[in-house]
Amino acid sequence: MIGFAAHGFPLLAHPWSGRMDLHDMHFYEPAKGHGLRHNPFNAIIAPRPIGWISSRTPNGEINLAPYSFFNAFNYDPPILGFASISWKDTVQNVSETGEFVWNLVTRELGDRMNATSAPLARGVDEFEVAGLTKAPSRFVQVPRVAESRAAMECKVTEVVQFKTHTGEPVQGWLILGEVIAVYIDKTLIKDGVYQTAQPHPILRAGRGGDYVEVTQDRMFEMDRPPGSSHPAFHGS
């Protein structure tokens, strides 16, 4: 039988409360292979928000692509970042122009987001391929996705190539950008608070085409320990 906590989140019928012994664990060293049918790394670090990034070339050609290695990294100033496992068009564009736009991916936009992940030739407009509308930005010369219910204009602060612990360069890059403008569908704001689950955002869940949808019935709240502080609770 499944019960419900005071906050409405369903309790597990058999909640885990034990400790894992080494013989219960699948252990591997990434450099030597994982020994499984699918690499578990990005399935364990999941779900992850999607970096649906619009960018442009110096000549004004527009690109739109999703990145599953994406997150927010700082509050003040707000900084977000995405990583690419190779030097793709988006990385080239943001390196040359210094700007990009992040667009929220919701369940209703899932198929069109997926269409923009196709390996198209440089110069092909993913907005047109996916049937999306370009909306002008305020401070950058990159359009946002008009159908997206939230978007953030960003100025590049760093483009960092990854390296191993021994200092060897890796074919992967982290792009960090300062958020200089934010767009939010007004219907997603209630009593001054953004309603995270209302637009049904989707996140990457690792293997193949696995995704997770955020819904209100799966959200829950925990009280922070006494004395804890958080910028989000102080109007920052």
Contacts in CASP RR format, 6 or more apart in sequence:
PFRMAT RR
TARGET T0000
AUTHOR 0000-0000-0000
METHOD contacts of the structure
MODEL  1
MIGFAAHGFPLLAHPWSGRMDLHDMHFYEPAKGHGLRHNPFNAIIAPRPI
GWISSRTPNGEINLAPYSFFNAFNYDPPILGFASISWKDTVQNVSETGEF
VWNLVTRELGDRMNATSAPLARGVDEFEVAGLTKAPSRFVQVPRVAESRA
AMECKVTEVVQFKTHTGEPVQGWLILGEVIAVYIDKTLIKDGVYQTAQPH
PILRAGRGGDYVEVTQDRMFEMDRPPGSSHPAFHGS
1 13 0 8 1.000
2 10 0 8 1.000
2 11 0 8 1.000
2 12 0 8 1.000
2 13 0 8 1.000
3 10 0 8 1.000
3 11 0 8 1.000
3 13 0 8 1.000
4 10 0 8 1.000
4 11 0 8 1.000
5 11 0 8 1.000
5 220 0 8 1.000
7 220 0 8 1.000
7 221 0 8 1.000
8 220 0 8 1.000
9 218 0 8 1.000
9 219 0 8 1.000
9 220 0 8 1.000
26 36 0 8 1.000
28 34 0 8 1.000
28 35 0 8 1.000
30 41 0 8 1.000
34 40 0 8 1.000
34 41 0 8 1.000
38 207 0 8 1.000
38 208 0 8 1.000
42 48 0 8 1.000
42 68 0 8 1.000
42 204 0 8 1.000
42 206 0 8 1.000
43 205 0 8 1.000
43 206 0 8 1.000
43 207 0 8 1.000
43 210 0 8 1.000
46 203 0 8 1.000
46 204 0 8 1.000
46 205 0 8 1.000
46 206 0 8 1.000
46 212 0 8 1.000
47 203 0 8 1.000
47 204 0 8 1.000
47 205 0 8 1.000
47 206 0 8 1.000
47 211 0 8 1.000
47 212 0 8 1.000
48 68 0 8 1.000
48 69 0 8 1.000
48 70 0 8 1.000
48 71 0 8 1.000
48 203 0 8 1.000
48 204 0 8 1.000
48 206 0 8 1.000
49 70 0 8 1.000
49 71 0 8 1.000
49 201 0 8 1.000
49 203 0 8 1.000
50 66 0 8 1.000
50 67 0 8 1.000
50 68 0 8 1.000
50 70 0 8 1.000
50 105 0 8 1.000
50 113 0 8 1.000
50 202 0 8 1.000
50 203 0 8 1.000
50 204 0 8 1.000
51 66 0 8 1.000
51 67 0 8 1.000
51 68 0 8 1.000
51 70 0 8 1.000
51 82 0 8 1.000
51 102 0 8 1.000
51 103 0 8 1.000
51 105 0 8 1.000
52 64 0 8 1.000
52 65 0 8 1.000
52 66 0 8 1.000
52 67 0 8 1.000
52 102 0 8 1.000
52 103 0 8 1.000
52 104 0 8 1.000
52 105 0 8 1.000
52 113 0 8 1.000
52 116 0 8 1.000
52 145 0 8 1.000
52 148 0 8 1.000
53 64 0 8 1.000
53 65 0 8 1.000
53 66 0 8 1.000
53 67 0 8 1.000
53 82 0 8 1.000
53 90 0 8 1.000
53 94 0 8 1.000
53 100 0 8 1.000
53 101 0 8 1.000
53 102 0 8 1.000
53 103 0 8 1.000
54 62 0 8 1.000
54 63 0 8 1.000
54 64 0 8 1.000
54 100 0 8 1.000
54 101 0 8 1.000
54 103 0 8 1.000
54 127 0 8 1.000
54 142 0 8 1.000
54 143 0 8 1.000
54 144 0 8 1.000
54 145 0 8 1.000
55 62 0 8 1.000
55 63 0 8 1.000
55 64 0 8 1.000
55 89 0 8 1.000
55 90 0 8 1.000
55 93 0 8 1.000
55 94 0 8 1.000
55 97 0 8 1.000
55 99 0 8 1.000
55 100 0 8 1.000
55 101 0 8 1.000
55 142 0 8 1.000
56 62 0 8 1.000
56 63 0 8 1.000
56 93 0 8 1.000
56 97 0 8 1.000
56 141 0 8 1.000
56 142 0 8 1.000
57 63 0 8 1.000
57 92 0 8 1.000
57 93 0 8 1.000
57 96 0 8 1.000
57 97 0 8 1.000
57 123 0 8 1.000
58 96 0 8 1.000
58 97 0 8 1.000
60 141 0 8 1.000
61 122 0 8 1.000
61 123 0 8 1.000
61 125 0 8 1.000
62 125 0 8 1.000
62 126 0 8 1.000
62 127 0 8 1.000
62 134 0 8 1.000
62 142 0 8 1.000
62 143 0 8 1.000
63 89 0 8 1.000
63 90 0 8 1.000
63 93 0 8 1.000
63 123 0 8 1.000
63 125 0 8 1.000
63 126 0 8 1.000
64 103 0 8 1.000
64 116 0 8 1.000
64 125 0 8 1.000
64 126 0 8 1.000
64 127 0 8 1.000
64 130 0 8 1.000
64 132 0 8 1.000
64 145 0 8 1.000
65 88 0 8 1.000
65 89 0 8 1.000
65 90 0 8 1.000
65 116 0 8 1.000
65 117 0 8 1.000
65 126 0 8 1.000
66 105 0 8 1.000
66 113 0 8 1.000
66 114 0 8 1.000
66 116 0 8 1.000
66 117 0 8 1.000
67 82 0 8 1.000
67 83 0 8 1.000
67 84 0 8 1.000
67 90 0 8 1.000
68 204 0 8 1.000
68 206 0 8 1.000
69 82 0 8 1.000
69 83 0 8 1.000
69 84 0 8 1.000
69 85 0 8 1.000
70 80 0 8 1.000
70 81 0 8 1.000
70 82 0 8 1.000
70 83 0 8 1.000
70 102 0 8 1.000
71 80 0 8 1.000
71 81 0 8 1.000
72 78 0 8 1.000
72 79 0 8 1.000
72 80 0 8 1.000
72 81 0 8 1.000
73 79 0 8 1.000
73 80 0 8 1.000
73 81 0 8 1.000
73 176 0 8 1.000
75 231 0 8 1.000
75 232 0 8 1.000
75 236 0 8 1.000
76 231 0 8 1.000
76 236 0 8 1.000
77 178 0 8 1.000
77 179 0 8 1.000
78 152 0 8 1.000
78 178 0 8 1.000
78 179 0 8 1.000
79 157 0 8 1.000
79 176 0 8 1.000
79 177 0 8 1.000
79 178 0 8 1.000
79 179 0 8 1.000
80 102 0 8 1.000
80 152 0 8 1.000
80 154 0 8 1.000
80 176 0 8 1.000
80 177 0 8 1.000
80 179 0 8 1.000
81 174 0 8 1.000
81 175 0 8 1.000
81 176 0 8 1.000
81 177 0 8 1.000
82 102 0 8 1.000
82 174 0 8 1.000
82 175 0 8 1.000
83 162 0 8 1.000
83 172 0 8 1.000
83 173 0 8 1.000
83 174 0 8 1.000
83 175 0 8 1.000
84 90 0 8 1.000
84 91 0 8 1.000
84 172 0 8 1.000
84 173 0 8 1.000
84 175 0 8 1.000
85 171 0 8 1.000
85 172 0 8 1.000
86 171 0 8 1.000
86 172 0 8 1.000
87 171 0 8 1.000
87 172 0 8 1.000
87 173 0 8 1.000
89 122 0 8 1.000
89 123 0 8 1.000
90 100 0 8 1.000
90 175 0 8 1.000
91 159 0 8 1.000
91 173 0 8 1.000
91 175 0 8 1.000
93 100 0 8 1.000
94 100 0 8 1.000
94 156 0 8 1.000
94 159 0 8 1.000
94 175 0 8 1.000
95 156 0 8 1.000
95 159 0 8 1.000
97 141 0 8 1.000
97 142 0 8 1.000
98 155 0 8 1.000
98 156 0 8 1.000
99 140 0 8 1.000
99 141 0 8 1.000
99 142 0 8 1.000
99 153 0 8 1.000
99 154 0 8 1.000
99 155 0 8 1.000
99 156 0 8 1.000
100 140 0 8 1.000
100 142 0 8 1.000
100 154 0 8 1.000
100 156 0 8 1.000
100 175 0 8 1.000
100 177 0 8 1.000
101 137 0 8 1.000
101 140 0 8 1.000
101 142 0 8 1.000
101 143 0 8 1.000
101 144 0 8 1.000
101 151 0 8 1.000
101 152 0 8 1.000
101 153 0 8 1.000
101 154 0 8 1.000
102 151 0 8 1.000
102 152 0 8 1.000
102 154 0 8 1.000
103 144 0 8 1.000
103 145 0 8 1.000
103 148 0 8 1.000
103 150 0 8 1.000
103 151 0 8 1.000
104 148 0 8 1.000
104 149 0 8 1.000
104 150 0 8 1.000
104 151 0 8 1.000
104 199 0 8 1.000
104 201 0 8 1.000
105 113 0 8 1.000
105 148 0 8 1.000
105 201 0 8 1.000
105 202 0 8 1.000
106 148 0 8 1.000
106 149 0 8 1.000
106 199 0 8 1.000
106 200 0 8 1.000
106 201 0 8 1.000
106 202 0 8 1.000
107 200 0 8 1.000
107 201 0 8 1.000
107 202 0 8 1.000
107 213 0 8 1.000
108 200 0 8 1.000
109 145 0 8 1.000
109 147 0 8 1.000
109 148 0 8 1.000
110 202 0 8 1.000
110 211 0 8 1.000
112 130 0 8 1.000
112 131 0 8 1.000
112 132 0 8 1.000
112 147 0 8 1.000
113 130 0 8 1.000
115 126 0 8 1.000
115 129 0 8 1.000
115 130 0 8 1.000
116 126 0 8 1.000
116 129 0 8 1.000
116 130 0 8 1.000
116 132 0 8 1.000
118 126 0 8 1.000
118 129 0 8 1.000
120 126 0 8 1.000
120 129 0 8 1.000
126 132 0 8 1.000
127 133 0 8 1.000
127 134 0 8 1.000
127 143 0 8 1.000
127 145 0 8 1.000
132 145 0 8 1.000
132 146 0 8 1.000
132 147 0 8 1.000
133 145 0 8 1.000
133 146 0 8 1.000
133 147 0 8 1.000
134 143 0 8 1.000
134 144 0 8 1.000
134 145 0 8 1.000
134 146 0 8 1.000
135 143 0 8 1.000
135 144 0 8 1.000
135 145 0 8 1.000
135 146 0 8 1.000
136 143 0 8 1.000
137 143 0 8 1.000
137 144 0 8 1.000
137 153 0 8 1.000
137 181 0 8 1.000
138 153 0 8 1.000
138 181 0 8 1.000
139 153 0 8 1.000
139 180 0 8 1.000
139 181 0 8 1.000
140 153 0 8 1.000
140 154 0 8 1.000
140 155 0 8 1.000
140 180 0 8 1.000
140 181 0 8 1.000
142 153 0 8 1.000
144 151 0 8 1.000
144 153 0 8 1.000
144 183 0 8 1.000
145 151 0 8 1.000
149 184 0 8 1.000
149 185 0 8 1.000
149 188 0 8 1.000
149 199 0 8 1.000
150 182 0 8 1.000
150 183 0 8 1.000
150 184 0 8 1.000
150 185 0 8 1.000
150 188 0 8 1.000
150 199 0 8 1.000
151 182 0 8 1.000
151 183 0 8 1.000
152 179 0 8 1.000
152 181 0 8 1.000
152 182 0 8 1.000
152 183 0 8 1.000
153 179 0 8 1.000
153 180 0 8 1.000
153 181 0 8 1.000
153 182 0 8 1.000
154 177 0 8 1.000
154 178 0 8 1.000
154 179 0 8 1.000
154 180 0 8 1.000
155 177 0 8 1.000
155 178 0 8 1.000
155 180 0 8 1.000
156 175 0 8 1.000
156 176 0 8 1.000
156 177 0 8 1.000
157 176 0 8 1.000
157 177 0 8 1.000
157 178 0 8 1.000
158 174 0 8 1.000
158 175 0 8 1.000
158 176 0 8 1.000
158 177 0 8 1.000
159 173 0 8 1.000
159 174 0 8 1.000
159 175 0 8 1.000
159 176 0 8 1.000
160 173 0 8 1.000
160 174 0 8 1.000
160 175 0 8 1.000
160 176 0 8 1.000
161 169 0 8 1.000
161 170 0 8 1.000
161 172 0 8 1.000
161 173 0 8 1.000
162 169 0 8 1.000
162 170 0 8 1.000
162 172 0 8 1.000
162 173 0 8 1.000
162 174 0 8 1.000
163 169 0 8 1.000
163 170 0 8 1.000
164 170 0 8 1.000
184 194 0 8 1.000
185 199 0 8 1.000
187 198 0 8 1.000
188 194 0 8 1.000
188 195 0 8 1.000
188 198 0 8 1.000
188 199 0 8 1.000
189 195 0 8 1.000
196 214 0 8 1.000
196 219 0 8 1.000
197 214 0 8 1.000
197 215 0 8 1.000
197 216 0 8 1.000
197 218 0 8 1.000
197 219 0 8 1.000
198 216 0 8 1.000
200 213 0 8 1.000
200 214 0 8 1.000
200 215 0 8 1.000
201 213 0 8 1.000
201 214 0 8 1.000
202 211 0 8 1.000
202 212 0 8 1.000
202 213 0 8 1.000
202 214 0 8 1.000
203 211 0 8 1.000
203 212 0 8 1.000
203 213 0 8 1.000
203 214 0 8 1.000
204 210 0 8 1.000
204 211 0 8 1.000
204 212 0 8 1.000
205 211 0 8 1.000
205 212 0 8 1.000
224 230 0 8 1.000
END
